[in-house]
Amino acid sequence: MQNNFIDDRKKLFDPLTLAKIGNLFLRAKIVVEGFISGLHQSPFKGWSLEFAQHREYTSGDELKYLDWRIYGRTDRYFVKQYEEETNLKSYLVLDCSNSMGYKSGSLSKFDYGCSLAACLAYLMLKQSDAVGLTLFNNKIETYLPARSNWAHLSLILNKLETVYPSGETKIFSSLSDLGKYIRRRGLIILISDLFEESAEVVKILKYFRYKKNEVIVFHLLDPSEKKLPEGDAYLFENLENKEKISAEPGLIREEYIQLMDNFIENYKLNFRRSDIDYSLFTTDTSLDYALGSYLAKRAKL
């Protein structure tokens, strides 16, 4: 019985299974509500999805905000206080360049990124945070400012459902333009395969940290990008500039894996030095891990 429960929960967060649900709102709701219901059984036990503060009741406060449970424990009146400054402005920044369209199986990096962005947006609004969306390739294709109402979620999901990967990756220039829109500090979440010069990517994200923004990077890769697939010979194509090269995986695999490991470790090290949260995911990673990474950061804030 216990094993069946565990299997059902795995299916609940499996990105490939979820991709079969065409409606992005339903997909996000299933994941987030399932994630929340399982928090008490997870490593994230004790984290609160409410960010209310309390202070002692004073004459004139509205009685509807009284916390009767605290009164029952202390015999003193306290009110729940929801302050504007406690609500976080979050900005989801999703790479929609051609390289994100790559897939070795049924799910592309962009498909996974859209599901992740939808789930994060749903969770943020459930926490009464404001959330915005930026889609970019070599420039900003879509910018939706951060809002904290459920009608805004429909706009976000509609954009995610109607956009397709195109163009080249230009993270530095795109995020430089994004800086013109962000007036109030908040949380910036970059979802990308990071296939650009790492020094430029780290530089622009350090700029946002300098401006007192918090930054999370969700680094997305296809499983086959971490280690080359088996085979005698392949014709490899750059999805962004269409350059092609033929190679035998068996002859280059060891060197390729070393270069990929260096690529990942370089980002990891430089982000850590810059106080930027970094998580690496492949497109077969259960979505609850990504939500947990976000919630860990949100709890600190």
PALOZA-972813 format. One record per residue: x, y, z of N, C-alpha, C in turn; residue in three letters. Coordinates in pm, whole numbers, plus 50000, padded with zeros to 5 digits. Layout:
! PALOZA-972813
XYZXYZXYZALA ...
***
This chain:
! PALOZA-972813
500834988050000500005000050000500875012650000MET 501925012350088502845023550095503575025549964GLN 503985014749899504685015649772503805021749664ASN 502515018249665501595024149568501475039149587ASN 501455043549715501375057749745502615065149692PHE 503785059149715505035065249668505045065949515ILE 504605055249449504565055149303503625065849250ASP 502475067549315501515077649272502105091549285ASP 502855094049393503465107249413504555109749309ARG 505295099349273506315100949170505675104849037LYS 504565098249004503855101548881503315115848884LYS 502915120349004502345133549021503325144448978LEU 504635142249000505635152248971506495148848850PHE 506215137648786507005133448670506735142748552ASP 507765149648501507535159448394506965153548266PRO 507335141448232506835135248109505365131748123LEU 504975126648239503555123548264502735136348263THR 503245146748327502515159348336502365166048200LEU 503345163948112503295170247980502095165547898ALA 501555153947935500385148647864499115156347900LYS 499195164348008498065172948045498215185947968ILE 497385187847869497555199247779497335212747846GLY 496415213347942496095225848008497165229348110ASN 497885240548089499005244048174498565247948315LEU 497395254148326496875257648459496615245048541PHE 495975235248479495675222848549496965215648588LEU 497925215848498499215209548526499875215948648ARG 499885229348651500495236548763499745234048893ALA 498425233948885497615231849006497855218049065LYS 497895207948980498125194249027499475193249099ILE 500515198949038501855198049096501935205749228VAL 501485218249227501635226649346500775221749461VAL 499525218649433498655213849541499155200549596GLU 499655191849509500235179249554501495181449635GLY 502295191049593503535194349663503235199649803PHE 502275208649812501915214549941501355203850036ILE 500505195249982499895185050067500925175250120SER 502035173950051503055164550095504195170950171GLY 504115184050198505215190750267505535184350402LEU 504505180150474504735174650608505455161250604HIS 505545155350484506255142550470507595144450400GLN 507945157050372509135159650291510265165450374SER 511455167350314512565173750385512275188250419PRO 511195193850362510885207950383509875209750496PHE 509785199750582508825200150693509055212650777LYS 507965219150813508065230750901508055243850826GLY 508235243950695508205256350619506765261050607TRP 506595273850621505245279350616504965285450481SER 503735283650434503315290150311502565303150340LEU 502525306850468501935319550506503035328450559GLU 502985341050524504025350150564503425362050640PHE 502565358950735501935369050818502825372150937ALA 502785384650981503425388651104502345391251208GLN 502735390951334501785393551441502245405451525HIS 501285412851575501575423251675500375423951769ARG 500625429951885499545430751983498415439651933GLU 497225435651971496025443151933496025456951999TYR 495645467051921495455480451974494085485451934THR 493535494552010492185499751984492085505051841SER 491065500551770490865505051633491205494451530GLY 491965484151570492275473251476491005465551441ASP 490955460751317489785453051275489785439351344GLU 488635435851400488525423451477488715411051391LEU 488455412251260488565400451174489995395451163LYS 490975403951202492375399851193492905394051324TYR 492045392951426492475386951552492835372251532LEU 493935368251593494345354151587493895347451716ASP 492785339951706492195334051825493005322451881TRP 493785316151797494605305051846495695310251940ARG 496295321651904497295327651992496645332252122ILE 495435337752110494705342052231494465330152324TYR 494105318852264493855306952344495085302152419GLY 496265304352361497495299852425498045310052525ARG 497815322952498498485333352577497535342152657THR 496245341352625495245350052687495515364752656ASP 496165367352544496445381052497496005381952352ARG 495635393952312495115396052177496255400052082TYR 496355392551971497295395951866496535396251733PHE 496975404951642496365405551510497375401151407VAL 496865394651301497705391151186497935403651104LYS 499165406051071499505418250997500145414450865GLN 499485418350756500005415750622500505428850566TYR 501815429950554502395442550509502875441350366GLU 502795452550294503215452750153504655448350139GLU 505505452750235506915449450221507215434850247GLU 506265427350302506495413050321506165405150195THR 505445411150102505105404349978506255405949878ASN 506695394949825507855394949737507425397149592LEU 508215405049519508035406149375509005396549309LYS 508475387149233509305377049168509205378349017SER 510315376248951510385377648806510905364648745TYR 510035357448676510425345248607511005349048471LEU 512235344848446512935348548322513285335748248VAL 512525332848142512645319948072513295321647936LEU 514335313947913515045313547785514175306447681ASP 513865313247571513075306947465513845306747334CYS 515185305747343516015304947224515925290847164SER 516455289247043516345276546972516975264847046ASN 518075267447118518745256347187517855250147294SER 516905257847346515985252547448514985242847387MET 514875242547255513955233447189514495219447172GLY 515755217347212516365204247194515735193847286TYR 515575181747235515105170547316515645157547259LYS 516075148747348516525135447307515385125447323SER 514355129547399513185121047420511925128347378GLY 510915127647462509625133647429509475147847481SER 510375152047570510225165047636511435173747613LEU 511205185447556512315194747532512625202747658SER 513775209247658514145217847770513135229147785LYS 512635234147673511665244947680510335240247737PHE 509905228147699508675222547756508795221447908ASP 509925216347953510165214948097510175228748161TYR 510855238448097510945251948151509585258548165GLY 508695256148068507335261748073506565255748190CYS 506665242648209505985236148321506515241448454SER 507825242848463508435247948585507985262248613LEU 508005270648510507585284648527506125285548569ALA 505265277148510503845277248545503645273148691ALA 504345262748734504225258148873504725268748972CYS 505835275048938506365285449026505415297349035LEU 504845301348921503895312548921502685309349008ALA 502165297248995501015293049075501365293249224TYR 502525287849260502935287349399503145301349455LEU 503745310249377503985323949423502685331249453MET 501715329749363500435336349385499705330349505LEU 499905317649527499295311249644499885316849773LYS 501115321749764501775328049879501495343049885GLN 500625347949796500305362249788501475370749743SER 502445364549675503545372049615503135376749476ASP 503815386849427503605391649291504575384349198ALA 504125380949079504975373548985504845379548846VAL 505975380548778506005385348640506725375248552GLY 506645377148422507265367848327508015375348219LEU 509225370748193510015375848080510445364047994THR 510175364647866510635354747770511685361447681LEU 512805354847661513885361147584514615350947498PHE 515225355747391516215348247314517415357547294ASN 517525363847176518565373947160518085387747203ASN 516805388447243516205400747296514985396647378LYS 514415406147447513195403247522512025402047426ILE 511395390447424510245388047338508935391647408GLU 508875389147538507675391847617508085396847754THR 507415407347801507615411947938506265414448001TYR 505965407148108504755409448187505195413648326LEU 504805425348372505225430148505504675421348616PRO 505275422448733504855414348847503515419248902ALA 502575410148914501255412948971500915401749069ARG 500015404449162499695394549265498235390449262SER 497625390149143496225385549134496145373649037ASN 495105365649056494975353148980494655355648833TRP 494065367248801493825370248661495145371648585ALA 496165376448657497485378048595498095364548560HIS 497755354248639498255340848609497785336248472LEU 496555339648436496035335748304496865341848192SER 497305354248210498145360748110499485353648097LEU 500055350048212501345343148212501245329648142ILE 500235321948178500085308648121499755309247972LEU 498995319147932498685320747791499945323247709ASN 500845331347762502115333847693502945321147684LYS 502985313747792503775301347794503225290947697LEU 501925290947678501295281047591501375284647443GLU 501705297047412501665301547272503035305247216THR 504085303847295505415307447247506185294847209VAL 507085296147112507915284947068509365289447062TYR 510305280347083511725284047080512125289846945PRO 512895300446948513375306846825514555315946859SER 515385318746759516475328246776517655322846854GLY 518655331346869519885327846941519805331947087GLU 520695326147167520745329347309521605341647332THR 521035352047393521775364047430521335368047571LYS 521875361047669521435363247806521885376947856ILE 523115380547829523655393147882522845405147833PHE 522655406047702521945417747647520475417647687SER 519855405947690518435405047725518205409047870SER 519055404147961518885407548101519295421948129LEU 520195427248049520535441448061519305449848033SER 518555446247929517315453347898516275451448007ASP 516235439348066515265436848173515505446048291LEU 516765449348316517085458148428516395471648419GLY 516025475848298515345488748281513915488248332LYS 513335475948337511945474548381511815472648532TYR 512825466648593512735463148735513165475048820ILE 512195481548880512455493348961512575490049109ARG 511845479849152511855476049293512555462649306ARG 513405461549404514165449149420513235437449451ARG 513635425849407512805414049427513615401549403GLY 512965391149357513605378349330513555375449181LEU 514705373449121514815370448979515175355748963ILE 514365348548886514585334248864514865332048715ILE 516095328548683516495325948545516395311048517LEU 515665307548411515505293648368516105292548228ILE 517225285648216517955285648089518935274048084SER 519365270547961520445260647948521815267247959ASP 521845280447966523065288247990524135286347883LEU 523705283647761524675281947654525125295447598PHE 525865302247681526475315047644527755316447726GLU 528615325647687529855327947759529555330147907GLU 530095321447991529725321548133530095334648203SER 531205340648164531625353248228530575364148208ALA 529955364448089528925374448061527665371848142GLU 527295359148153526095355648230526275359048377VAL 527415355348432527685358248573527735373348596VAL 528305380548502528435395048516527085401948528LYS 526135398448441524835405148444524045401048567ILE 524165388648612523455384448732524065390648858LEU 525375392848857526015400048967525515414448973LYS 525185420148859524625433748856523295434148932TYR 522455424048909521175423648980521395421549130PHE 522395413849169522715412249310523195425449369ARG 523975432849292524465445949337523295455449363TYR 522225453749285521025461949301520105456449410LYS 520615447249491519915441549606518785431949570LYS 518805426749448517855416249411518415402649455ASN 517505393449487517905379549506517825372549371GLU 518695362949349518755356249219518825341049237VAL 517995334049162518055319449154518245315649008ILE 519145306348982519355301148847518955286448844VAL 517985283148757517645269248730518275265748595PHE 519325257748602520095253948484519495241248425HIS 518935242148305518255230748243519105224448134LEU 519235211448140519935203948036519135191448001LEU 519285186847880518745173847840519705163147892ASP 519195151447935520095140947984521205137547886PRO 520915137847756521935134147657523015144847642SER 522735156947693523745167647685524805165947793GLU 524495158747897525485156348001526445145047963LYS 525935135647883526805124947833526285121247695LYS 527155119847601526755117247464526015103947451LEU 525035103247361524315090547340525215080247272PRO 524855067747288525595056947223525345057447073GLU 526295052346995526125051846851527455051946779GLY 527445048046652528675047646574529075061446525ASP 528115068846471528425082246419527155090646418ALA 527315103446444526185112746445526545125346370TYR 525515131846316525685145146259525095154946361LEU 525965162646425525525172146527525245185646463PHE 524125191846504523745204746447523525214946558GLU 524135226546541523895237746632522515243446598ASN 521575242846691520205247046663520075262146643LEU 521085269746682520975284246673521655290046549GLU 522825284746512523475289946391523505279846276ASN 522925267946301522755257446200524075251146153LYS 525185253646221526435247146187526335232246217GLU 526975224046133526905209546149528305203546154LYS 528415192646230529685185646238529395170946263ILE 530135162146197529945147746218531025142846315SER 530635133346399531595127946497531115114346544ALA 532065106346591531765093446651531795095046802GLU 530655093646869530585095747015531625087847094PRO 531895075547052532845067447126534235073347132GLY 534595081047028535935086747021536065099747100LEU 534955106547121535015119747185534305120247322ILE 533675109247362532825109547482533595113947606ARG 534755108147629535505111247751535855126047758GLU 536345131447645536705145647643535455154447655GLU 534375150147589533125157847593532595158747736TYR 532575147347806532045147147942532885156048034ILE 534205155948012535075164448092534775179248068GLN 534585182847940534265196747907532905200847965LEU 531935191747959530615194848014530675196348166MET 531455187548231531615188748376532265202048413ASP 533255206248335533915219048359532955230748339ASN 532125229548236531105239648205530155241548324PHE 529685230548379528755230948492529445235948618ILE 530645230648647531355234548769531755249248765GLU 532075254348648532445268348636531285277448675ASN 530095274048624528915281748662528645280348812TYR 528705268148861528395265549002529315273549094LYS 530595273349063531585280149147531395295249143LEU 531225300749024531105315349010529795320549068ASN 528725312849057527465317049119527585316649271PHE 528235306549323528395305649468529195317549520ARG 530235321049449531065332649489530275345649484ARG 529275346149398528485358349380527195358349460SER 527045348449550525845347249634524585345749550ASP 524685337449447523565334549358523215319849373ILE 521945316849401521515302949417521505295949281ASP 522045283949277522155276549151521685262149170TYR 520845257549079520405243549079520445238248936SER 520975226248919521045219848788519955209248778LEU 519195209648669518145199848645518245194548503PHE 517915181948486517705176548353516195175048334THR 515785172848211514355172948180513605160748235THR 514315151748300513635140548366513605142248518ASP 514015154048565514015156948708512595159648758THR 512225153348868510895155348926510705170048963SER 509545175648929509305189948948509255194049094LEU 508995184849184508945188749325510325192949378ASP 511395187949315512735192249356512945206949323TYR 512455211049208512585225049169511765233949262ALA 510555229749295509725237649387510365238349524LEU 510965227449566511645227349695512825236949698GLY 513565237749587514705246949579514225261449589SER 513105264249521512555277749529512075280849671TYR 511365271449731510785273849862511875275549969LEU 512985268749953514105270550045514605284950041ALA 514715290349921515145304249906514095313549960LYS 512825310749932511745319649978511665319950130ARG 511935308650193511895307950339512975316850401ALA 514145317750336515205326250386514845341050378LYS 513975344450282513635358450259512505363050349LEU 
***
